[in-house]
Amino acid sequence: MIERLLDGERQLGGEESRRAIGDILAASDALAGCLDETGKQWLEKLGDAYGRRERSVMEAAFREGFCQAVLLALDVLAYQADLPED
């Protein structure tokens, strides 16, 4: 299970995410064609910053979700420990 959770190759977001990535890349290419070298450098910096932001958000969401799952598991264990034995 841990290996599955840490699998960075898995595509999150499914088909909608793939379409959005395609749209982003197409718009970025079209915009780059309209810019001078300075503009292209700024566009690349913007893309890099956006990528870093997305990675940090995904990592934070993973950590939060994992912690919530552990807390839920602890609640289940505590509940089971309080059940009378048959």
Order of alpha helices (4+ residues) and beta strands (2+ residues): alpha-alpha-alpha
